[in-house]
Amino acid sequence: MDLTPDPRDLEFQFIRASGPGGQNVNKVSSALQLRFNTRGFTELSDAVRERLTRLAGRRLTADGVLILEAQRFRTQERNRADALERLAALLDAATQAPKPRRPTRPSRAQRERRLESKQQQGIAKQRRRRPNLND
């Protein structure tokens, strides 16, 4: 399932990047803050929205706005592309339903091997004991 949000649902805001950058860092706003309102995006089913909430973690506000910050690159265009790729990857991961776990039981041979191993461990510990001279 390919979810692509409408560009009108995305809000881009360029901010100053944190970290080192020399004399230019205080003048250029090349980092990007991408805001995406998940509640306004009607193509999300409830299950996908719940998985997206879990995957987004602290990047999702109480109002349901997903905030992604991109500042890896030095240009606005590359940071914009990076943020859009990360948003697409997050939406793609949310659409993948987790495979249900089927409970399994150990086979008879596995149980027997486990008990045999415990028996051997007990014998090894018994040999380490100080000999009893009363016997």
N, CA, C and O atoms as a MOPAC input file, in Angstrom:
PM7 MOZYME 1SCF
protein

 N      0.84500 1    -1.17900 1     0.00000 1
 C      0.00000 1     0.00000 1     0.00000 1
 C      0.88600 1     1.23700 1     0.00000 1
 O      1.72200 1     1.42000 1     0.88500 1
 N      0.69400 1     2.06800 1    -0.98800 1
 C      1.54300 1     3.24600 1    -1.12400 1
 C      0.76800 1     4.47300 1    -0.66500 1
 O     -0.20600 1     4.87800 1    -1.30100 1
 N      1.20000 1     5.05100 1     0.42400 1
 C      0.57600 1     6.26800 1     0.93900 1
 C      1.45400 1     7.45400 1     0.59800 1
 O      2.59700 1     7.54000 1     1.04800 1
 N      0.92800 1     8.35900 1    -0.18700 1
 C      1.66600 1     9.58700 1    -0.47200 1
 C      0.78700 1    10.75400 1    -0.06400 1
 O     -0.28500 1    10.95900 1    -0.63300 1
 N      1.23400 1    11.51600 1     0.91500 1
 C      0.41900 1    12.64300 1     1.36700 1
 C      0.37100 1    13.75100 1     0.31600 1
 O      1.30400 1    13.94100 1    -0.46400 1
 N     -0.71800 1    14.45400 1     0.32400 1
 C     -0.88800 1    15.60300 1    -0.54700 1
 C      0.10200 1    16.68300 1    -0.11300 1
 O      0.21700 1    16.95400 1     1.08200 1
 N      0.81500 1    17.30200 1    -1.04800 1
 C      1.76900 1    18.34200 1    -0.65900 1
 C      1.13700 1    19.49000 1     0.13000 1
 O      1.82600 1    20.20100 1     0.86000 1
 N     -0.18600 1    19.66600 1    -0.02200 1
 C     -0.85800 1    20.71600 1     0.74800 1
 C     -0.96000 1    20.34900 1     2.22600 1
 O     -1.14900 1    21.22600 1     3.07000 1
 N     -0.83200 1    19.02600 1     2.55400 1
 C     -0.88200 1    18.58900 1     3.95200 1
 C      0.46700 1    18.73400 1     4.64100 1
 O      0.56800 1    18.56900 1     5.85700 1
 N      1.50400 1    19.04300 1     3.86700 1
 C      2.84800 1    19.15800 1     4.42000 1
 C      3.18600 1    20.63000 1     4.62900 1
 O      2.86800 1    21.48700 1     3.80500 1
 N      3.83200 1    20.89200 1     5.74200 1
 C      4.25700 1    22.26700 1     6.03600 1
 C      5.76800 1    22.24800 1     6.22600 1
 O      6.28800 1    21.53300 1     7.08200 1
 N      6.46200 1    23.04100 1     5.42100 1
 C      7.91700 1    23.12000 1     5.49100 1
 C      8.31600 1    24.42700 1     6.16100 1
 O      7.76900 1    25.48900 1     5.86200 1
 N      9.27300 1    24.33000 1     7.06500 1
 C      9.79700 1    25.53000 1     7.69700 1
 C     11.31500 1    25.36300 1     7.79000 1
 O     11.81300 1    24.38900 1     8.35400 1
 N     12.02900 1    26.32400 1     7.23000 1
 C     13.48400 1    26.25400 1     7.27000 1
 C     13.98200 1    26.95300 1     8.51900 1
 O     13.58200 1    28.07700 1     8.82600 1
 N     14.86700 1    26.26500 1     9.23800 1
 C     15.40600 1    26.77100 1    10.49600 1
 C     16.92700 1    26.67500 1    10.44900 1
 O     17.48900 1    26.05200 1     9.54800 1
 N     17.57700 1    27.28300 1    11.40600 1
 C     19.02800 1    27.20000 1    11.46500 1
 C     19.43300 1    25.85300 1    12.03300 1
 O     18.84700 1    25.36800 1    13.00000 1
 N     20.43400 1    25.26400 1    11.42500 1
 C     20.90300 1    23.95700 1    11.85900 1
 C     21.72600 1    24.09900 1    13.13500 1
 O     22.39400 1    25.11000 1    13.35200 1
 N     21.66500 1    23.07800 1    13.96800 1
 C     22.47100 1    23.08300 1    15.18400 1
 C     23.83000 1    22.48800 1    14.87000 1
 O     24.02400 1    21.87800 1    13.81900 1
 N     24.76400 1    22.66700 1    15.78000 1
 C     26.08100 1    22.07300 1    15.60900 1
 C     27.06800 1    23.01500 1    14.96300 1
 O     26.75100 1    24.17700 1    14.70700 1
 N     28.27000 1    22.51900 1    14.69600 1
 C     29.32000 1    23.37800 1    14.14800 1
 C     29.03800 1    23.75200 1    12.70100 1
 O     28.36000 1    23.01900 1    11.98200 1
 N     29.55800 1    24.88500 1    12.28300 1
 C     29.34500 1    25.29400 1    10.90100 1
 C     30.14700 1    26.51300 1    10.51500 1
 O     30.04500 1    26.98000 1     9.38000 1
 N     30.93400 1    27.03600 1    11.41600 1
 C     31.76400 1    28.17600 1    11.06900 1
 C     30.97200 1    29.47300 1    11.05600 1
 O     29.93800 1    29.59700 1    11.71400 1
 N     31.47500 1    30.43500 1    10.29700 1
 C     30.87700 1    31.77300 1    10.28900 1
 C     29.51300 1    31.79300 1     9.62700 1
 O     28.70100 1    32.67300 1     9.91400 1
 N     29.24600 1    30.83900 1     8.74600 1
 C     28.00600 1    30.85200 1     7.96200 1
 C     26.81100 1    30.31300 1     8.74000 1
 O     25.66800 1    30.54200 1     8.34400 1
 N     27.05100 1    29.60600 1     9.83400 1
 C     25.97500 1    28.88500 1    10.51200 1
 C     24.89700 1    29.82000 1    11.06700 1
 O     23.72900 1    29.43700 1    11.13200 1
 N     25.26500 1    31.01300 1    11.45800 1
 C     24.27600 1    31.93300 1    12.03700 1
 C     23.53200 1    32.74000 1    10.99200 1
 O     22.63100 1    33.50800 1    11.32900 1
 N     23.89500 1    32.57800 1     9.72800 1
 C     23.26000 1    33.37400 1     8.68000 1
 C     22.31300 1    32.56800 1     7.80900 1
 O     21.34500 1    33.11200 1     7.27800 1
 N     22.58100 1    31.26900 1     7.65800 1
 C     21.84200 1    30.45700 1     6.68600 1
 C     20.89600 1    29.50800 1     7.40000 1
 O     21.28900 1    28.82300 1     8.34400 1
 N     19.65100 1    29.46900 1     6.95100 1
 C     18.66500 1    28.52900 1     7.49500 1
 C     18.52000 1    27.37800 1     6.51700 1
 O     17.66100 1    27.40700 1     5.63500 1
 N     19.35600 1    26.36700 1     6.67300 1
 C     19.33200 1    25.25800 1     5.71700 1
 C     18.65100 1    24.02100 1     6.29100 1
 O     18.26600 1    23.12700 1     5.53600 1
 N     18.49500 1    23.95300 1     7.60300 1
 C     17.80700 1    22.80400 1     8.20000 1
 C     16.31500 1    22.93600 1     7.94700 1
 O     15.79200 1    24.04000 1     7.79600 1
 N     15.63600 1    21.79200 1     7.90400 1
 C     14.21600 1    21.79600 1     7.57200 1
 C     13.41500 1    21.13900 1     8.67900 1
 O     13.81800 1    20.12300 1     9.24600 1
 N     12.28500 1    21.73300 1     8.97200 1
 C     11.33100 1    21.12400 1     9.90000 1
 C     10.06900 1    20.83400 1     9.08900 1
 O      9.38700 1    21.74600 1     8.62000 1
 N      9.77600 1    19.54200 1     8.93500 1
 C      8.61300 1    19.11000 1     8.16900 1
 C      7.50200 1    18.76500 1     9.14500 1
 O      7.69800 1    17.97300 1    10.06600 1
 N      6.34000 1    19.36000 1     8.94100 1
 C      5.17800 1    19.07900 1     9.79500 1
 C      4.10900 1    18.40600 1     8.93500 1
 O      3.76500 1    18.88000 1     7.85200 1
 N      3.59300 1    17.27900 1     9.45400 1
 C      2.58500 1    16.50400 1     8.73500 1
 C      1.47500 1    16.15200 1     9.71200 1
 O      1.70900 1    15.46100 1    10.70400 1
 N      0.26500 1    16.63000 1     9.43200 1
 C     -0.87800 1    16.38100 1    10.30800 1
 C     -1.45600 1    15.00900 1     9.99500 1
 O     -2.09500 1    14.81700 1     8.96100 1
 N     -1.22700 1    14.04700 1    10.90100 1
 C     -1.69100 1    12.68000 1    10.65900 1
 C     -3.19900 1    12.56000 1    10.82500 1
 O     -3.82300 1    11.70300 1    10.19900 1
 N     -3.78600 1    13.39900 1    11.65300 1
 C     -5.24200 1    13.31500 1    11.84700 1
 C     -6.00100 1    13.85700 1    10.64600 1
 O     -7.12100 1    13.42800 1    10.37000 1
 N     -5.40000 1    14.79100 1     9.93600 1
 C     -6.03900 1    15.34900 1     8.75100 1
 C     -5.87300 1    14.46500 1     7.52300 1
 O     -6.54000 1    14.68200 1     6.51100 1
 N     -5.00100 1    13.48200 1     7.59900 1
 C     -4.73400 1    12.58000 1     6.47200 1
 C     -5.73500 1    11.43400 1     6.53900 1
 O     -5.56700 1    10.50400 1     7.32800 1
 N     -6.77100 1    11.49900 1     5.71600 1
 C     -7.89700 1    10.56200 1     5.81800 1
 C     -7.59400 1     9.18500 1     5.23400 1
 O     -8.35200 1     8.24600 1     5.47800 1
 N     -6.51000 1     9.03400 1     4.46800 1
 C     -6.21400 1     7.74200 1     3.84300 1
 C     -5.65600 1     6.72400 1     4.82600 1
 O     -5.48300 1     5.55800 1     4.47200 1
 N     -5.37100 1     7.14500 1     6.05700 1
 C     -4.82100 1     6.22100 1     7.05500 1
 C     -5.94900 1     5.47700 1     7.75900 1
 O     -6.89100 1     6.09300 1     8.25900 1
 N     -5.85100 1     4.15700 1     7.79500 1
 C     -6.81600 1     3.38700 1     8.57600 1
 C     -6.43200 1     3.49900 1    10.05200 1
 O     -5.34700 1     3.98200 1    10.37900 1
 N     -7.30200 1     3.06200 1    10.92200 1
 C     -7.02900 1     3.17000 1    12.36000 1
 C     -5.81700 1     2.33600 1    12.76700 1
 O     -5.01800 1     2.76400 1    13.60100 1
 N     -5.67700 1     1.14000 1    12.17700 1
 C     -4.54600 1     0.27700 1    12.52500 1
 C     -3.23100 1     0.90400 1    12.06900 1
 O     -2.24000 1     0.87400 1    12.79900 1
 N     -3.22200 1     1.47000 1    10.86800 1
 C     -2.00800 1     2.10200 1    10.35000 1
 C     -1.67900 1     3.34400 1    11.17400 1
 O     -0.51400 1     3.60600 1    11.47300 1
 N     -2.71300 1     4.10800 1    11.53900 1
 C     -2.50100 1     5.31300 1    12.34900 1
 C     -1.90900 1     4.94100 1    13.71700 1
 O     -1.04300 1     5.64600 1    14.23300 1
 N     -2.37500 1     3.84400 1    14.29300 1
 C     -1.84900 1     3.38800 1    15.58600 1
 C     -0.38800 1     2.96000 1    15.46700 1
 O      0.43400 1     3.29200 1    16.32100 1
 N     -0.06600 1     2.21300 1    14.39000 1
 C      1.33100 1     1.80300 1    14.17600 1
 C      2.21600 1     3.01000 1    13.91700 1
 O      3.35700 1     3.05200 1    14.37800 1
 N      1.70100 1     3.99700 1    13.17900 1
 C      2.46000 1     5.21200 1    12.91300 1
 C      2.71400 1     5.97900 1    14.20500 1
 O      3.79800 1     6.53000 1    14.39600 1
 N      1.73500 1     6.01900 1    15.08200 1
 C      1.90100 1     6.68200 1    16.37600 1
 C      2.99600 1     6.00700 1    17.18200 1
 O      3.81500 1     6.67700 1    17.81200 1
 N      3.01200 1     4.67300 1    17.16400 1
 C      4.03700 1     3.92700 1    17.90300 1
 C      5.41800 1     4.13500 1    17.28600 1
 O      6.39900 1     4.30600 1    18.00800 1
 N      5.49900 1     4.12100 1    15.95100 1
 C      6.78200 1     4.28800 1    15.27200 1
 C      7.33000 1     5.70500 1    15.41800 1
 O      8.53900 1     5.89900 1    15.54600 1
 N      6.43700 1     6.69200 1    15.39800 1
 C      6.88100 1     8.09000 1    15.45000 1
 C      7.42000 1     8.45000 1    16.82000 1
 O      8.36700 1     9.22900 1    16.92700 1
 N      6.83000 1     7.89400 1    17.87400 1
 C      7.31900 1     8.15900 1    19.22800 1
 C      7.22100 1     9.62700 1    19.60900 1
 O      6.14800 1    10.22500 1    19.53400 1
 N      8.35300 1    10.20900 1    20.01900 1
 C      8.36300 1    11.59700 1    20.49600 1
 C      8.25700 1    12.60800 1    19.36200 1
 O      8.07900 1    13.80000 1    19.61500 1
 N      8.36400 1    12.15600 1    18.12400 1
 C      8.24600 1    13.07800 1    16.99000 1
 C      6.79500 1    13.45200 1    16.71100 1
 O      6.53300 1    14.34500 1    15.90500 1
 N      5.85100 1    12.78300 1    17.36500 1
 C      4.43000 1    13.05400 1    17.16400 1
 C      3.91500 1    13.87500 1    18.33700 1
 O      4.09600 1    13.49400 1    19.49300 1
 N      3.27500 1    14.99900 1    18.04300 1
 C      2.75100 1    15.85200 1    19.11100 1
 C      1.40300 1    15.32200 1    19.58800 1
 O      0.83600 1    14.40200 1    18.99900 1
 N      0.90700 1    15.91300 1    20.65500 1
 C     -0.39400 1    15.49800 1    21.19800 1
 C     -1.51900 1    15.81200 1    20.22000 1
 O     -2.57000 1    15.17300 1    20.26400 1
 N     -1.31200 1    16.79000 1    19.33700 1
 C     -2.32400 1    17.15000 1    18.34300 1
 C     -2.29800 1    16.25500 1    17.12000 1
 O     -3.10600 1    16.43400 1    16.20800 1
 N     -1.37600 1    15.28400 1    17.08000 1
 C     -1.28700 1    14.37300 1    15.95100 1
 C     -0.44300 1    14.91300 1    14.80800 1
 O     -0.57100 1    14.45300 1    13.67300 1
 N      0.41900 1    15.88700 1    15.09300 1
 C      1.28900 1    16.44900 1    14.06300 1
 C      2.65300 1    15.77600 1    14.16900 1
 O      3.28900 1    15.79400 1    15.22400 1
 N      3.08800 1    15.18900 1    13.07200 1
 C      4.38700 1    14.52900 1    13.00700 1
 C      5.42400 1    15.56900 1    12.59000 1
 O      5.26600 1    16.22800 1    11.56200 1
 N      6.47500 1    15.71500 1    13.38200 1
 C      7.51700 1    16.70400 1    13.10300 1
 C      8.81700 1    15.96800 1    12.81600 1
 O      9.34400 1    15.25000 1    13.66600 1
 N      9.32400 1    16.16000 1    11.60000 1
 C     10.60700 1    15.58200 1    11.20800 1
 C     11.58400 1    16.71500 1    10.95000 1
 O     11.26000 1    17.67600 1    10.25300 1
 N     12.77900 1    16.60200 1    11.51300 1
 C     13.80300 1    17.60600 1    11.27700 1
 C     14.89800 1    16.98900 1    10.43000 1
 O     15.37100 1    15.88900 1    10.71700 1
 N     15.30100 1    17.70400 1     9.38100 1
 C     16.35400 1    17.23900 1     8.48900 1
 C     17.43500 1    18.30500 1     8.42600 1
 O     17.18300 1    19.43600 1     8.01000 1
 N     18.64600 1    17.93500 1     8.84400 1
 C     19.74000 1    18.89400 1     8.80700 1
 C     21.05800 1    18.22400 1     8.44400 1
 O     22.13200 1    18.74100 1     8.75000 1
 N     20.96900 1    17.06700 1     7.78800 1
 C     22.19100 1    16.34100 1     7.43100 1
 C     22.97800 1    17.04400 1     6.34400 1
 O     24.20600 1    16.96000 1     6.30900 1
 N     22.28100 1    17.73900 1     5.45500 1
 C     22.93300 1    18.33800 1     4.29600 1
 C     23.03400 1    19.84800 1     4.44600 1
 O     22.41700 1    20.43800 1     5.33300 1
 N     23.82000 1    20.46700 1     3.57000 1
 C     24.06000 1    21.89500 1     3.67600 1
 C     23.11400 1    22.72300 1     2.82600 1
 O     23.13100 1    23.95200 1     2.89400 1
 N     22.27900 1    22.05300 1     2.01600 1
 C     21.35400 1    22.81300 1     1.17100 1
 C     19.91600 1    22.49800 1     1.55700 1
 O     19.60000 1    21.41700 1     2.05300 1
 N     19.05300 1    23.48900 1     1.30800 1
 C     17.63900 1    23.31400 1     1.62800 1
 C     17.01400 1    22.21100 1     0.77700 1
 O     16.18900 1    21.43800 1     1.26500 1
 N     17.40200 1    22.13900 1    -0.48200 1
 C     16.80100 1    21.15900 1    -1.39100 1
 C     17.09300 1    19.73500 1    -0.94100 1
 O     16.20100 1    18.88700 1    -0.92600 1
 N     18.34600 1    19.47200 1    -0.57300 1
 C     18.70600 1    18.11200 1    -0.15100 1
 C     18.06600 1    17.76800 1     1.18600 1
 O     17.67600 1    16.61900 1     1.39900 1
 N     17.95000 1    18.73000 1     2.08900 1
 C     17.28400 1    18.47800 1     3.36900 1
 C     15.79000 1    18.24100 1     3.15700 1
 O     15.18500 1    17.42600 1     3.85500 1
 N     15.19700 1    18.94500 1     2.20200 1
 C     13.77300 1    18.73600 1     1.88700 1
 C     13.57700 1    17.31000 1     1.34500 1
 O     12.65900 1    16.60600 1     1.76400 1
 N     14.43700 1    16.89700 1     0.42100 1
 C     14.33700 1    15.55100 1    -0.15000 1
 C     14.55600 1    14.49300 1     0.93300 1
 O     13.87000 1    13.47100 1     0.95300 1
 N     15.50900 1    14.74000 1     1.83100 1
 C     15.79200 1    13.80800 1     2.92300 1
 C     14.57300 1    13.66400 1     3.83900 1
 O     14.21700 1    12.55300 1     4.22900 1
 N     13.93700 1    14.78400 1     4.18000 1
 C     12.76200 1    14.74200 1     5.05900 1
 C     11.60500 1    14.00300 1     4.38500 1
 O     10.89800 1    13.23300 1     5.03400 1
 N     11.41300 1    14.23500 1     3.09000 1
 C     10.33100 1    13.55600 1     2.37700 1
 C     10.59500 1    12.05300 1     2.27600 1
 O      9.66600 1    11.25200 1     2.38300 1
 N     11.85900 1    11.66900 1     2.07100 1
 C     12.20200 1    10.24200 1     2.03800 1
 C     11.94400 1     9.58900 1     3.38500 1
 O     11.41600 1     8.47900 1     3.45200 1
 N     12.31600 1    10.27800 1     4.45900 1
 C     12.11200 1     9.72600 1     5.79900 1
 C     10.62600 1     9.61700 1     6.13300 1
 O     10.20600 1     8.66200 1     6.78600 1
 N      9.82800 1    10.59200 1     5.68900 1
 C      8.38100 1    10.53100 1     5.89700 1
 C      7.79600 1     9.34500 1     5.13000 1
 O      6.97000 1     8.60400 1     5.66300 1
 N      8.22500 1     9.16600 1     3.87800 1
 C      7.73200 1     8.04400 1     3.06400 1
 C      8.11600 1     6.71500 1     3.70400 1
 O      7.31300 1     5.78300 1     3.72900 1
 N      9.34900 1     6.62300 1     4.22400 1
 C      9.79300 1     5.38000 1     4.86300 1
 C      8.98600 1     5.09800 1     6.11800 1
 O      8.65200 1     3.94600 1     6.39500 1
 N      8.67200 1     6.13700 1     6.87900 1
 C      7.88700 1     5.97300 1     8.10700 1
 C      6.46600 1     5.52500 1     7.77700 1
 O      5.92400 1     4.63600 1     8.43400 1
 N      5.86300 1     6.14000 1     6.75900 1
 C      4.51000 1     5.74300 1     6.34800 1
 C      4.50700 1     4.31900 1     5.79700 1
 O      3.57300 1     3.55600 1     6.04200 1
 N      5.55300 1     3.96400 1     5.05400 1
 C      5.65500 1     2.61300 1     4.50300 1
 C      5.79200 1     1.58600 1     5.61800 1
 O      5.16800 1     0.52500 1     5.57400 1
 N      6.61200 1     1.90400 1     6.62200 1
 C      6.79200 1     0.98400 1     7.75200 1
 C      5.49200 1     0.82400 1     8.53400 1
 O      5.21000 1    -0.25400 1     9.05700 1
 N      4.69700 1     1.89500 1     8.61500 1
 C      3.43600 1     1.82800 1     9.35800 1
 C      2.40100 1     0.99700 1     8.61700 1
 O      1.51400 1     0.42000 1     9.24500 1
 N      2.49700 1     0.92400 1     7.29800 1
 C      1.50700 1     0.14400 1     6.54300 1
 C      1.79100 1    -1.34600 1     6.60200 1
 O      0.90300 1    -2.15200 1     6.32400 1
 N      3.02000 1    -1.73200 1     6.96200 1
 C      3.36200 1    -3.15800 1     7.05100 1
 C      2.79800 1    -3.72500 1     8.35600 1
 O      3.26900 1    -3.38400 1     9.44000 1
 N      1.80700 1    -4.57500 1     8.24800 1
 C      1.21000 1    -5.19500 1     9.43200 1
 C      2.17900 1    -6.22900 1     9.99200 1
 O      2.76100 1    -6.99900 1     9.22800 1
 N      2.36300 1    -6.26100 1    11.30500 1
 C      3.27700 1    -7.24200 1    11.87100 1
 C      2.73300 1    -8.65600 1    11.69400 1
 O      1.52700 1    -8.88800 1    11.77700 1
 N      3.64300 1    -9.59100 1    11.45000 1
 C      3.25000 1   -10.98100 1    11.26000 1
 C      2.81000 1   -11.54800 1    12.60800 1
 O      3.55100 1   -11.43400 1    13.58500 1
 N      1.62700 1   -12.15300 1    12.68700 1
 C      1.17600 1   -12.67300 1    13.97800 1
 C      2.05700 1   -13.83400 1    14.44900 1
 O      2.43300 1   -14.69900 1    13.65800 1
 N      2.37300 1   -13.84200 1    15.71300 1
 C      3.21700 1   -14.88900 1    16.26600 1
 C      2.37400 1   -16.10900 1    16.58400 1
 O      1.33600 1   -16.00900 1    17.23900 1
 N      2.82400 1   -17.25100 1    16.11900 1
 C      2.12900 1   -18.49600 1    16.44600 1
 C      2.87300 1   -19.15400 1    17.59100 1
 O      4.06800 1   -19.42500 1    17.47100 1
 N      2.20500 1   -19.41300 1    18.68300 1
 C      2.90200 1   -20.04300 1    19.81100 1
 C      3.34400 1   -21.45300 1    19.45000 1
 O      2.59100 1   -22.21300 1    18.84100 1
 N      4.56100 1   -21.79300 1    19.82900 1
 C      5.09300 1   -23.12500 1    19.53600 1
 C      5.47500 1   -23.80800 1    20.83900 1
 O      5.64700 1   -23.15800 1    21.87000 1
 N      5.60300 1   -25.11800 1    20.77800 1
 C      6.01500 1   -25.88100 1    21.95900 1
 C      7.27700 1   -26.64300 1    21.60400 1
 O      7.45300 1   -27.05700 1    20.45800 1
 N      8.16300 1   -26.83400 1    22.58300 1
 C      9.37700 1   -27.59100 1    22.28600 1
 C      9.03900 1   -29.04400 1    21.97900 1
 O      8.12200 1   -29.62600 1    22.55900 1
 N      9.80300 1   -29.61100 1    21.05500 1
 C      9.55300 1   -31.00500 1    20.67900 1
 C     10.01500 1   -31.92600 1    21.80900 1
 O     10.68100 1   -31.49600 1    22.75000 1
 N      9.64600 1   -33.19700 1    21.69200 1
 C     10.02300 1   -34.17000 1    22.72200 1
 C     11.54200 1   -34.33200 1    22.77800 1
 O     12.12000 1   -34.43400 1    23.86000 1
 N     12.18400 1   -34.35600 1    21.61400 1
 C     13.64400 1   -34.50100 1    21.55700 1
 C     14.32600 1   -33.29600 1    22.21300 1
 O     15.32900 1   -33.45400 1    22.90800 1
 N     13.78600 1   -32.09900 1    21.99500 1
 C     14.36200 1   -30.91000 1    22.62100 1
 C     14.24300 1   -30.97100 1    24.13700 1
 O     15.17700 1   -30.61800 1    24.85600 1
 N     13.08800 1   -31.42300 1    24.61800 1
 C     12.89700 1   -31.54500 1    26.07600 1
 C     13.88700 1   -32.54700 1    26.65700 1
 O     14.48200 1   -32.31600 1    27.70900 1
 N     14.05200 1   -33.66900 1    25.94800 1
 C     14.98200 1   -34.69700 1    26.44100 1
 C     16.42400 1   -34.19600 1    26.43900 1
 O     17.17600 1   -34.47500 1    27.37200 1
 N     16.82100 1   -33.44700 1    25.38000 1
 C     18.17400 1   -32.88500 1    25.33000 1
 C     18.39000 1   -31.90200 1    26.46900 1
 O     19.46700 1   -31.86300 1    27.06400 1
 N     17.36600 1   -31.10300 1    26.77600 1
 C     17.46700 1   -30.13800 1    27.86600 1
 C     17.64900 1   -30.85400 1    29.19400 1
 O     18.49700 1   -30.46500 1    29.99600 1
 N     16.86800 1   -31.88900 1    29.43300 1
 C     16.97200 1   -32.61900 1    30.68900 1
 C     18.31800 1   -33.33100 1    30.79900 1
 O     18.90700 1   -33.38100 1    31.87800 1
 N     18.80700 1   -33.88300 1    29.68200 1
 C     20.11200 1   -34.54200 1    29.66800 1
 C     21.21800 1   -33.53800 1    29.99200 1
 O     22.14900 1   -33.84700 1    30.73500 1
 N     21.10800 1   -32.34900 1    29.43400 1
 C     22.10400 1   -31.30000 1    29.68900 1
 C     22.08300 1   -30.89600 1    31.16400 1
 O     23.13500 1   -30.68300 1    31.76800 1
 N     20.88600 1   -30.79200 1    31.73900 1
 C     20.77800 1   -30.45100 1    33.16400 1
 C     21.39800 1   -31.55600 1    34.02500 1
 O     22.04700 1   -31.28200 1    35.03400 1
 N     21.18800 1   -32.80300 1    33.60800 1
 C     21.75000 1   -33.94300 1    34.32900 1
 C     23.28400 1   -33.87600 1    34.31400 1
 O     23.93900 1   -34.07700 1    35.33700 1
 N     23.84200 1   -33.58900 1    33.12400 1
 C     25.29500 1   -33.49700 1    32.99400 1
 C     25.84900 1   -32.34700 1    33.82800 1
 O     26.91500 1   -32.47100 1    34.43200 1
 N     25.13800 1   -31.24600 1    33.86100 1
 C     25.57900 1   -30.08600 1    34.65300 1
 C     25.59000 1   -30.44600 1    36.13300 1
 O     26.51300 1   -30.07300 1    36.85700 1
 N     24.57100 1   -31.16500 1    36.58300 1
 C     24.50700 1   -31.59600 1    37.98000 1
 C     25.64900 1   -32.52600 1    38.34500 1
 O     26.22100 1   -32.41500 1    39.43000 1
 N     25.98800 1   -33.45200 1    37.43900 1
 C     27.10100 1   -34.38300 1    37.68000 1
 C     28.41200 1   -33.61500 1    37.76800 1
 O     29.24500 1   -33.90400 1    38.62700 1
 N     28.60300 1   -32.62400 1    36.87000 1
 C     29.83000 1   -31.82800 1    36.88000 1
 C     29.94600 1   -31.05400 1    38.18900 1
 O     31.04400 1   -30.93600 1    38.73500 1
 N     28.86400 1   -30.53700 1    38.69100 1
 C     28.89300 1   -29.79200 1    39.95500 1
 C     29.15700 1   -30.73300 1    41.12800 1
 O     29.83200 1   -30.36900 1    42.09100 1
 N     28.62200 1   -31.93400 1    41.03500 1
 C     28.81500 1   -32.91600 1    42.09600 1
 C     30.29400 1   -33.30100 1    42.21900 1
 O     30.80300 1   -33.50200 1    43.32100 1
 N     30.97100 1   -33.40000 1    41.07800 1
 C     32.39500 1   -33.74000 1    41.08600 1
 C     33.25100 1   -32.63500 1    41.70300 1
 O     34.33900 1   -32.90800 1    42.21000 1
 N     32.77300 1   -31.40200 1    41.66600 1
 C     33.54700 1   -30.28700 1    42.20800 1
 C     33.48100 1   -30.22500 1    43.73700 1
 O     34.29500 1   -29.55900 1    44.37800 1
 N     32.49500 1   -30.93200 1    44.31200 1
 C     32.33500 1   -30.86600 1    45.76000 1
 C     33.49100 1   -31.53600 1    46.49300 1
 O     34.18600 1   -32.39800 1    45.95400 1
 N     33.66800 1   -31.11800 1    47.71400 1
 C     34.68700 1   -31.75000 1    48.56900 1
 C     34.19600 1   -33.16700 1    48.89600 1
 O     33.02300 1   -33.35400 1    49.21600 1
 N     35.08200 1   -34.15600 1    48.81800 1
 C     34.64400 1   -35.54200 1    49.09500 1
 C     34.15900 1   -35.69700 1    50.54100 1
 O     34.72500 1   -35.12700 1    51.47400 1
 N     33.11300 1   -36.47100 1    50.68700 1
 C     32.55400 1   -36.72200 1    52.00700 1
 C     33.29000 1   -37.92400 1    52.63000 1
 O     33.19300 1   -39.03300 1    52.10400 1
 N     34.01000 1   -37.72700 1    53.72000 1
 C     34.82200 1   -38.78000 1    54.31700 1
 C     34.02600 1   -39.70600 1    55.22700 1
 O     34.55400 1   -40.72800 1    55.66400 1
 N     32.78400 1   -39.38200 1    55.52300 1
 C     31.94900 1   -40.21200 1    56.39700 1
 C     31.39200 1   -41.43100 1    55.67600 1
 O     30.94300 1   -42.36800 1    56.33600 1
 N     31.40400 1   -41.45300 1    54.36000 1
 C     30.83100 1   -42.57500 1    53.60900 1
 C     31.73200 1   -43.75400 1    53.54400 1
 O     31.37900 1   -44.76900 1    52.94300 1

